[in-house]
Amino acid sequence: MNNFKTLFHFESEIFSLIEIKRLLPNETEKSKLYFWLLFDKAVLKLQKLVFVSMSSDGELEFRVFENLRLSFDKQKALLVSNNIEFQLKAVPTDVNLTGNLQLAIGEFMDKMC
């Protein structure tokens, strides 16, 4: 059983981008509960993104991380890094994660304990 819930999930041929919430009933500190994770499919490497801010304009959601910007809606996302744009497709949060992504998140969660 997962000890996290998927809040947002986006995919491209290169990356998986996912926001998770750890399921810790006694924890209230957001920095210990919520994580944006970027998975590089080529090298099977998971990177925790450093969250800076979030906003919305009614149609799009925006997230700013150190060195990355993200805009998204229910169908797609645009990830911008060093002025390079990556298009990602939204994945329903109830869809099972791929084996490599699931394994990487499991290893990340093990290190959090």
Secondary structure per residue as TSV (DSSP state, phi and psi in degrees):
chain	resnum	aa	ss	phi	psi
A	1	M	-	360.0	137.0
A	2	N	-	-70.6	144.4
A	3	N	S	-103.6	29.4
A	4	F	E	-151.1	162.3
A	5	K	E	-119.0	137.0
A	6	T	E	-81.5	124.9
A	7	L	E	-98.6	-42.6
A	8	F	E	-140.2	146.1
A	9	H	E	-148.0	125.9
A	10	F	E	-132.4	146.8
A	11	E	E	-135.0	146.1
A	12	S	-	-138.7	-178.9
A	13	E	S	-66.2	-26.0
A	14	I	S	-96.5	-41.4
A	15	F	E	-127.5	156.1
A	16	S	E	-117.4	134.7
A	17	L	E	-125.7	128.3
A	18	I	E	-144.4	140.6
A	19	E	E	-108.8	130.7
A	20	I	E	-123.1	156.4
A	21	K	E	-123.0	122.0
A	22	R	E	-67.3	142.6
A	23	L	-	-95.3	83.6
A	24	L	-	-123.6	97.4
A	25	P	T	-61.3	-26.2
A	26	N	T	-97.4	2.1
A	27	E	-	-98.4	133.9
A	28	T	-	-118.2	-13.5
A	29	E	-	-74.2	116.0
A	30	K	H	-58.4	-34.7
A	31	S	H	-68.6	-14.5
A	32	K	H	-99.5	-7.1
A	33	L	H	-108.6	-40.2
A	34	Y	E	-108.6	134.6
A	35	F	E	-142.4	133.6
A	36	W	E	-98.6	128.3
A	37	L	E	-126.8	134.7
A	38	L	E	-113.4	122.8
A	39	F	E	-110.1	118.1
A	40	D	E	-85.8	111.6
A	41	K	T	-68.5	-29.2
A	42	A	T	-68.4	-39.6
A	43	V	T	-111.3	2.9
A	44	L	T	54.9	45.4
A	45	K	E	-116.0	132.7
A	46	L	E	-103.2	132.0
A	47	Q	E	-123.4	128.7
A	48	K	E	-80.2	125.3
A	49	L	-	-83.6	143.9
A	50	V	-	-91.6	106.9
A	51	F	E	-69.3	135.4
A	52	V	E	-114.8	-51.2
A	53	S	E	-161.0	167.0
A	54	M	E	-142.1	152.2
A	55	S	E	-158.4	175.5
A	56	S	E	-149.8	147.7
A	57	D	-	-113.9	14.7
A	58	G	S	97.0	-35.2
A	59	E	S	-104.9	-41.5
A	60	L	-	-117.5	149.7
A	61	E	E	-101.1	146.5
A	62	F	E	-128.7	137.6
A	63	R	E	-132.0	138.5
A	64	V	E	-118.0	131.2
A	65	F	E	-123.9	165.5
A	66	E	T	-60.1	122.8
A	67	N	T	71.9	4.1
A	68	L	E	-143.3	149.5
A	69	R	E	-129.5	144.5
A	70	L	E	-133.5	133.2
A	71	S	E	-128.0	142.1
A	72	F	E	-158.6	161.3
A	73	D	-	-135.0	-161.8
A	74	K	S	-74.5	-14.9
A	75	Q	S	-106.7	-30.8
A	76	K	E	-152.9	168.0
A	77	A	E	-141.6	153.5
A	78	L	E	-123.7	118.1
A	79	L	E	-107.0	127.3
A	80	V	E	-118.5	124.5
A	81	S	E	-135.9	122.2
A	82	N	T	50.4	44.8
A	83	N	T	62.0	17.2
A	84	I	E	-105.9	129.1
A	85	E	E	-100.1	137.5
A	86	F	E	-123.2	123.7
A	87	Q	E	-88.3	132.6
A	88	L	E	-128.4	151.8
A	89	K	E	-101.9	136.6
A	90	A	E	-69.3	140.5
A	91	V	-	-118.7	132.9
A	92	P	-	-55.9	140.7
A	93	T	T	-70.9	-12.7
A	94	D	T	-91.7	-0.5
A	95	V	S	-77.2	135.6
A	96	N	-	-61.9	139.8
A	97	L	-	-73.3	151.4
A	98	T	-	-63.7	157.7
A	99	G	H	-55.7	-47.4
A	100	N	H	-65.6	-40.4
A	101	L	H	-67.8	-44.0
A	102	Q	H	-59.2	-44.2
A	103	L	H	-63.1	-44.6
A	104	A	H	-63.2	-41.8
A	105	I	H	-67.4	-39.2
A	106	G	H	-59.3	-42.7
A	107	E	H	-65.6	-40.1
A	108	F	H	-61.6	-45.0
A	109	M	H	-65.5	-38.0
A	110	D	H	-60.3	-37.1
A	111	K	H	-71.6	-22.8
A	112	M	H	-74.1	-25.2
A	113	C	-	-75.0	360.0
